Amino acid sequence: MKTAIAYTRVSTLRQGKSGLGLEAQQAALTRFAEVEGFDLVQTFQEVETGKGADALNRRPQLAAALKAAKKLKSPIIVAKLDRLSRDVHFISGLMTHKTPFIVAELGADADPFMLHLYAALAEKERAMISRRTKDALAAKKAQGVALGGLRAYGVQAHEDAMERAEQLRPVFHELAGKSARKIAALLNERKIATPTGGVWHAATVIRVQKRLGLT
């Protein structure tokens, strides 16, 4: 069996303490490894933002994963590309380490060119989310809604909510076609928390599906 290193990441301390996102990523990686014949010999978990040119310096677990993968001559597997970063330049920098990266969502055959392409799309997506949120807040302000000091918080809160939902996308793709009630039951069985850290109900599933554009 082929050996591999698993890497999971969430952006906030709140998510890290609750296991939010990390459990969903680990579950996706475990299923991917079973299907593709990989033995996940070690898992590195990180609670740190992926933003900024110095992101690798602030992510010791990713640096440790790179070191372990180089020693074992094994790839690093992540659930989604944005668990590494949504920044194209950051992804390009990782490629210089000559360590293969496999993104479970994209499949085992995605080459570096595809990773760069999807990183560019993810970077664009992040910018669009930020723009839409700011436009929505500006529209509310124009309608006379008093936003005050909540403007910046509202933008960040929406972006955080979108990121938490995105972390669940691999699982939702896997369960596509099932009823909202059945999906909620399966997520609870797997002990995957909701974006707010609670248990799943059909209404919660539908809300996340809408946020991900799956309905």
C-alpha positions as CSV (number, residue, x, y, z in Angstrom):
1,M,0.0,0.0,0.0
2,K,1.2,3.5,-0.8
3,T,2.1,5.8,2.1
4,A,0.8,9.4,2.3
5,I,0.7,12.3,4.7
6,A,-2.7,13.9,5.6
7,Y,-3.0,17.6,6.2
8,T,-6.1,19.4,7.6
9,R,-6.6,23.0,8.4
10,V,-9.2,25.4,9.7
11,S,-8.9,29.2,10.0
12,T,-10.1,30.0,13.5
13,L,-9.4,28.9,17.0
14,R,-13.1,28.5,17.6
15,Q,-13.3,26.0,14.8
16,G,-10.2,24.2,15.9
17,K,-11.5,23.8,19.5
18,S,-14.8,22.4,18.4
19,G,-13.3,20.1,15.7
20,L,-15.5,21.9,13.2
21,G,-14.2,21.3,9.8
22,L,-11.3,19.2,10.9
23,E,-13.5,16.1,11.4
24,A,-15.2,16.6,8.0
25,Q,-11.8,16.9,6.3
26,Q,-10.4,13.9,8.1
27,A,-13.4,11.8,7.2
28,A,-13.1,12.8,3.5
29,L,-9.3,11.9,3.5
30,T,-9.9,8.6,5.2
31,R,-12.5,7.6,2.5
32,F,-10.3,8.9,-0.3
33,A,-7.3,6.9,1.0
34,E,-9.4,3.7,1.3
35,V,-10.6,4.0,-2.3
36,E,-7.2,5.0,-3.8
37,G,-5.1,2.6,-1.8
38,F,-3.2,5.0,0.4
39,D,-2.0,4.4,4.0
40,L,-2.2,7.7,5.9
41,V,0.8,7.2,8.1
42,Q,0.6,10.6,9.8
43,T,-1.9,13.5,10.0
44,F,-1.0,17.1,10.6
45,Q,-3.7,19.5,11.8
46,E,-3.5,23.3,11.7
47,V,-5.6,26.1,13.1
48,E,-4.4,29.1,11.2
49,T,-5.5,31.4,8.4
50,G,-4.3,30.7,4.9
51,K,-4.0,34.3,4.0
52,G,-0.8,36.4,3.6
53,A,2.5,36.1,1.8
54,D,4.1,34.7,5.0
55,A,1.4,32.0,5.5
56,L,3.9,29.1,5.4
57,N,6.0,30.7,8.2
58,R,2.8,30.9,10.3
59,R,1.8,27.3,9.6
60,P,4.3,25.1,11.4
61,Q,2.2,22.0,10.9
62,L,2.3,22.4,7.1
63,A,6.0,22.8,7.3
64,A,6.2,19.7,9.4
65,A,4.0,17.8,6.9
66,L,6.4,18.8,4.1
67,K,9.4,17.6,6.1
68,A,7.7,14.2,6.9
69,A,6.5,13.8,3.3
70,K,10.0,14.5,2.0
71,K,11.5,11.9,4.4
72,L,9.0,9.2,3.4
73,K,9.0,10.3,-0.3
74,S,5.3,10.3,0.0
75,P,2.6,12.8,-1.2
76,I,0.6,15.1,1.1
77,I,-3.2,14.7,0.7
78,V,-5.7,17.4,1.5
79,A,-9.5,17.3,1.3
80,K,-9.8,20.6,-0.7
81,L,-7.2,22.8,-2.4
82,D,-8.2,25.8,-0.2
83,R,-7.1,23.9,2.9
84,L,-3.6,24.7,1.5
85,S,-4.5,28.2,0.3
86,R,-6.7,30.2,-2.1
87,D,-3.6,32.2,-3.1
88,V,-2.0,31.2,-6.4
89,H,1.4,32.5,-5.4
90,F,1.3,30.4,-2.2
91,I,0.4,27.3,-4.1
92,S,3.2,28.0,-6.6
93,G,5.6,28.3,-3.7
94,L,4.6,25.0,-2.3
95,M,5.3,23.3,-5.7
96,T,8.9,24.4,-5.4
97,H,9.4,21.9,-2.6
98,K,9.0,19.1,-5.1
99,T,6.6,17.3,-2.7
100,P,3.5,15.9,-4.6
101,F,0.2,17.3,-3.3
102,I,-3.0,15.3,-3.9
103,V,-6.4,17.0,-3.5
104,A,-9.1,14.5,-2.7
105,E,-11.8,16.5,-4.2
106,L,-10.0,16.8,-7.5
107,G,-8.8,13.2,-7.7
108,A,-5.4,11.4,-7.5
109,D,-4.5,12.3,-11.1
110,A,-4.7,16.1,-10.8
111,D,-1.3,17.4,-11.9
112,P,0.5,20.7,-10.8
113,F,-1.0,22.6,-13.7
114,M,-4.5,21.7,-12.6
115,L,-3.7,22.7,-9.0
116,H,-2.5,26.1,-10.2
117,L,-5.7,26.5,-12.3
118,Y,-8.0,25.6,-9.4
119,A,-6.0,27.8,-7.1
120,A,-6.7,30.7,-9.4
121,L,-10.4,29.9,-9.4
122,A,-10.4,29.7,-5.6
123,E,-8.7,33.0,-5.3
124,K,-11.3,34.5,-7.6
125,E,-14.1,32.9,-5.6
126,R,-12.8,34.5,-2.4
127,A,-12.7,37.9,-4.0
128,M,-16.2,37.5,-5.3
129,I,-17.5,36.4,-1.9
130,S,-16.0,39.5,-0.4
131,R,-17.4,41.7,-3.1
132,R,-20.9,40.3,-2.9
133,T,-20.9,40.7,0.9
134,K,-19.8,44.3,0.7
135,D,-22.4,45.0,-2.1
136,A,-25.2,43.5,0.0
137,L,-24.2,45.6,3.0
138,A,-24.0,48.7,0.9
139,A,-27.5,48.0,-0.5
140,K,-28.9,47.6,3.1
141,K,-27.3,50.9,4.0
142,A,-28.8,52.6,1.0
143,Q,-32.2,51.3,2.2
144,G,-31.7,53.1,5.5
145,V,-30.6,50.1,7.6
146,A,-28.2,51.4,10.3
147,L,-25.0,49.3,10.0
148,G,-22.7,51.4,12.1
149,G,-19.7,49.5,13.4
150,L,-21.1,46.2,12.4
151,R,-20.1,46.7,8.7
152,A,-16.6,45.1,9.0
153,Y,-17.8,42.4,11.3
154,G,-20.7,41.6,9.0
155,V,-18.3,41.1,6.0
156,Q,-16.0,38.9,8.0
157,A,-18.8,36.9,9.6
158,H,-20.3,36.2,6.2
159,E,-16.9,35.2,4.7
160,D,-16.3,32.9,7.8
161,A,-19.7,31.3,7.3
162,M,-18.9,30.6,3.6
163,E,-15.5,29.1,4.5
164,R,-17.1,26.8,7.1
165,A,-19.7,25.7,4.6
166,E,-16.9,25.1,1.9
167,Q,-15.1,22.8,4.3
168,L,-18.2,20.5,4.2
169,R,-18.5,20.5,0.4
170,P,-16.7,17.1,-0.1
171,V,-19.1,15.4,2.3
172,F,-22.1,17.0,0.7
173,H,-21.0,15.9,-2.7
174,E,-20.6,12.4,-1.4
175,L,-24.1,12.4,0.0
176,A,-25.7,14.1,-3.0
177,G,-29.1,12.6,-4.0
178,K,-30.1,11.7,-0.5
179,S,-32.9,13.5,1.4
180,A,-32.0,16.4,3.7
181,R,-33.3,14.2,6.7
182,K,-31.1,11.3,5.6
183,I,-28.0,13.5,5.1
184,A,-28.5,15.0,8.6
185,A,-28.7,11.6,10.2
186,L,-25.5,10.4,8.4
187,L,-23.6,13.5,9.4
188,N,-24.6,13.1,13.0
189,E,-23.6,9.4,12.9
190,R,-20.2,10.5,11.6
191,K,-20.0,13.0,14.4
192,I,-19.4,15.8,11.9
193,A,-20.6,19.1,13.5
194,T,-22.7,21.8,11.8
195,P,-21.0,25.1,10.9
196,T,-22.1,26.4,14.3
197,G,-20.8,23.3,16.2
198,G,-24.2,21.7,16.8
199,V,-26.2,18.7,15.5
200,W,-27.7,18.4,12.1
201,H,-31.4,18.7,11.2
202,A,-33.0,18.7,7.8
203,A,-33.3,22.5,7.9
204,T,-29.6,22.8,8.7
205,V,-28.7,20.6,5.7
206,I,-30.9,22.6,3.4
207,R,-29.4,25.9,4.6
208,V,-25.8,24.7,4.0
209,Q,-26.8,23.3,0.6
210,K,-28.1,26.7,-0.4
211,R,-25.0,28.4,0.8
212,L,-22.9,26.0,-1.3
213,G,-25.2,26.4,-4.3
214,L,-26.2,22.8,-4.3
215,T,-30.0,23.4,-4.5
